[in-house]
Amino acid sequence: MLGRFLEFSLPAPRILESWQFYQRLGYAQAVVGETWAHNYSVVTDGRLTIGLHGEEAITAPLLTYVLPELAKRVGALEDLGIEFDRLQLAEDSFNEALFTSPDGQQVRLLEARTFSPPDHPAPAQLGWFEEYALPVADLAAAQAYWEQLGFVTASEDDDPWPHLSLTSDTLNLGLYLTRELARPTLVFSTDDAGKLRERLADLDVAPEVKVPRALDPDRHLIVAAPEGTRLLVGPPPD
């Protein structure tokens, strides 16, 4: 329904600082095109791809998808009740569409890719990318919303907070009902948080001192990127 997931698009006012941060974590740089007039950089480990957008080009994190023949396919989304915040559909422009979920997550659809991925990106330092964790006000309502867009509910759990894990062919999405998860978060897993802390220290990357109360500080850590993105690392899911 949404097409193929392209990138987590992040507003990065200090784009060079953010780029250097992800490089230290082992992310490889992709070759970007000339789609955007603003400063734009892409880093990836082959599983997680992050687009850094400078100069206030965007104001909040976006889930960005590529949906070919976009002009012909937005109607199907409108039939689902999706109301677009922005529609740019013309033969002489780069087509894009933007809408916002009931819980405030913005989704952007593009006509085509905006970068070329590197040939053989290596796994990054934080471990396996599990999901994009999104705090929601109503689990059932959020589940119904994302399922109509093509996601499938894979599991339900109350540890560490009530949540649903949804999957698609290109992105896993976690819906969380808690006030401790204040904003969307990139979630990773590792078998040994202690060794990861040592590696991060060698890279001059310092995790936050505190983690949410529901998390075991010996098995979880949170790293904050320069642009404010929260990266949560914990043990692999059961």
C-alpha positions in Angstrom: 0.0 0.0 0.0 2.8 2.5 0.9 5.4 1.1 -1.4 9.0 0.3 -0.4 10.5 1.8 2.7 13.3 4.2 1.7 14.7 5.9 4.9 14.1 7.3 8.3 14.2 11.0 7.3 15.6 13.1 10.2 15.9 16.8 10.7 19.6 17.4 11.3 20.4 21.1 11.9 24.0 20.2 12.5 24.2 17.7 9.7 28.0 17.3 9.7 28.0 16.4 13.4 25.1 13.9 12.9 26.9 12.4 9.9 30.1 12.0 11.8 28.2 10.4 14.7 26.7 7.7 12.5 30.0 7.1 10.8 31.6 6.4 14.2 28.9 3.8 14.8 29.8 2.0 11.6 27.2 3.3 9.1 28.3 3.6 5.5 27.6 6.6 3.4 25.3 6.3 0.4 25.6 8.3 -2.8 22.8 10.9 -2.9 21.2 12.4 -6.0 20.2 16.0 -6.7 16.6 15.7 -5.7 16.8 18.0 -2.7 18.1 21.6 -2.8 19.0 21.4 0.9 22.0 19.6 2.5 21.2 15.9 2.5 23.2 12.8 3.5 22.3 9.1 3.8 24.0 6.5 6.0 23.1 2.8 6.2 24.2 -0.6 7.5 22.1 -2.4 4.9 19.2 -2.9 7.2 18.7 0.6 8.7 18.9 3.6 6.5 18.9 7.1 7.8 18.4 10.3 5.8 19.8 13.4 7.4 18.1 16.6 6.1 19.7 19.9 6.9 18.6 23.6 6.8 15.2 23.0 8.4 14.0 21.1 5.4 11.8 19.0 7.6 10.7 19.6 11.2 10.0 16.1 12.5 11.1 12.5 11.8 9.5 11.1 8.7 8.9 7.5 7.5 9.8 7.9 3.8 8.6 5.4 1.2 9.1 5.1 -2.6 5.8 4.6 -4.4 6.2 4.5 -8.2 3.4 6.1 -10.2 2.5 8.1 -7.1 -0.1 10.3 -8.8 -2.1 7.2 -9.8 -2.0 5.6 -6.4 -2.8 8.3 -3.9 -6.5 7.8 -4.6 -6.4 4.3 -3.0 -5.1 5.9 0.2 -7.7 8.6 0.1 -10.3 5.9 -0.1 -9.0 4.6 3.2 -9.6 8.0 4.8 -6.0 9.3 4.6 -6.0 13.1 4.4 -2.8 14.5 2.9 -1.0 17.4 4.5 0.9 18.0 1.2 0.4 16.7 -2.3 2.9 17.7 -5.1 1.8 15.9 -8.2 2.9 17.4 -11.6 4.7 16.2 -14.7 7.4 18.9 -14.2 8.1 18.2 -10.5 9.4 15.5 -8.2 6.2 14.0 -6.9 5.7 13.6 -3.2 2.8 13.2 -0.7 2.8 13.7 3.0 0.3 12.6 5.7 0.2 12.3 9.5 -1.0 9.4 11.5 -3.5 10.0 14.4 -0.5 9.7 16.8 1.5 12.3 15.0 3.8 10.2 12.9 4.4 11.8 9.5 4.8 9.6 6.4 6.2 10.8 3.1 5.7 9.1 -0.2 8.1 9.8 -3.1 8.0 9.0 -6.7 11.5 7.6 -6.8 14.7 6.9 -4.8 16.8 9.8 -3.7 20.1 7.9 -3.2 22.0 4.8 -4.3 23.0 2.4 -1.5 26.6 1.3 -1.1 27.4 -2.2 -2.4 28.4 -4.0 0.7 27.6 -2.1 3.9 28.9 -3.7 7.1 26.8 -4.3 10.3 26.9 -1.2 12.5 28.0 -1.2 16.2 24.6 -1.0 18.0 23.5 -4.4 17.0 20.5 -5.7 15.0 17.9 -3.1 14.1 14.6 -4.4 15.4 11.9 -1.8 14.9 10.8 1.8 14.9 9.1 2.3 18.3 6.1 4.7 18.2 4.3 5.8 21.3 0.5 5.7 20.8 -2.6 6.7 22.8 -4.7 3.7 21.9 -3.2 0.4 20.9 -6.3 -1.0 19.2 -6.9 2.2 17.2 -3.2 2.5 16.1 -3.1 -1.2 15.2 -6.2 -0.8 12.9 -4.7 2.3 11.3 -1.3 0.8 10.4 -2.8 -2.6 9.4 -4.9 -0.9 6.7 -1.7 0.5 5.4 -0.2 -3.0 4.9 1.4 -3.8 8.3 0.6 -7.2 9.9 0.6 -7.7 13.7 3.2 -10.2 14.6 3.1 -10.3 18.4 1.7 -8.6 21.5 3.4 -8.2 24.9 3.4 -6.2 28.1 7.1 -6.3 28.7 8.5 -3.7 29.2 5.3 -1.8 28.4 2.1 -2.9 26.6 2.9 -3.0 23.0 2.2 -4.5 19.6 4.9 -5.5 17.1 3.9 -5.0 13.5 5.8 -6.1 10.5 5.9 -5.5 6.7 8.3 -6.5 4.0 10.5 -3.5 4.5 9.9 -2.1 8.1 9.0 -3.4 11.6 6.9 -1.0 13.6 6.4 -1.2 17.4 3.3 0.5 18.9 3.9 1.3 22.6 1.4 2.4 25.3 3.5 4.2 27.9 4.5 7.6 29.0 8.1 6.5 29.5 8.6 6.4 25.8 8.2 10.1 25.1 9.0 10.1 21.4 9.7 7.7 18.5 12.8 5.6 19.0 15.0 3.4 16.9 15.3 0.0 18.7 18.3 -2.4 18.4 19.2 -5.7 20.1 22.5 -7.1 21.3 23.4 -10.2 23.3 26.0 -8.4 25.5 25.2 -4.8 26.5 28.5 -4.7 28.6 30.7 -5.3 25.6 28.7 -2.8 23.6 29.3 -0.2 26.3 33.1 -0.9 25.9 32.9 -0.5 22.2 31.0 2.7 22.4 33.6 4.1 24.9 36.3 3.3 22.4 34.3 5.2 19.8 33.9 8.2 22.3 30.1 7.6 22.3 28.5 8.0 25.7 25.1 6.4 26.5 22.7 8.3 28.6 23.1 7.9 32.3 19.5 6.8 33.0 17.1 4.5 31.2 13.3 4.4 31.7 12.3 2.7 35.0 10.8 -0.4 33.3 14.1 -1.3 31.6 17.0 -3.2 33.2 20.0 -0.8 33.1 22.4 -3.8 33.0 20.8 -5.0 29.7 19.6 -1.8 28.1 21.2 1.5 27.1 20.1 4.6 25.3 22.3 6.7 23.0 21.2 10.1 21.8 22.3 11.2 18.4 23.3 14.9 17.8 20.0 15.7 16.1 18.1 14.2 19.0 17.2 10.8 17.8 17.0 8.2 20.6 18.6 4.8 19.9 17.5 2.2 22.4 19.5 -1.1 22.7 18.3 -4.1 24.6 18.4 -7.9 24.6 17.0 -9.8 21.6 13.2 -10.4 21.8 12.0 -13.8 22.9 
